Amino acid sequence: MSFDEEDWATWNFMQWFVKEQVEEETLALKLLDKMKIAGGEKLSGNALYSLDRDMEKTPDEERAAQDVTADNP
């Protein structure tokens, strides 16, 4: 709608907003995958500690899945 009405300020904001949402969903899914690998609901104390150490080293910025290709992993 903002594109059709040539409301470029709103258009740019929405593009940024959607990109942020995709990045956050990617991060959340990666965290869930790591928790499943570590033991899921039966996560042991050692696995939790290891997961915590791994998370400490994880960068704050995540790349969206659609931005990753075989040439650009």
ABEGO torsion letter per residue (X at the ends): XAAAAGBAAAAAAAAAAAAAAAAAAAAAAAAAAAAAAAGEAABBAAAAAAAAAAAAABBABBBBAAABBAABX
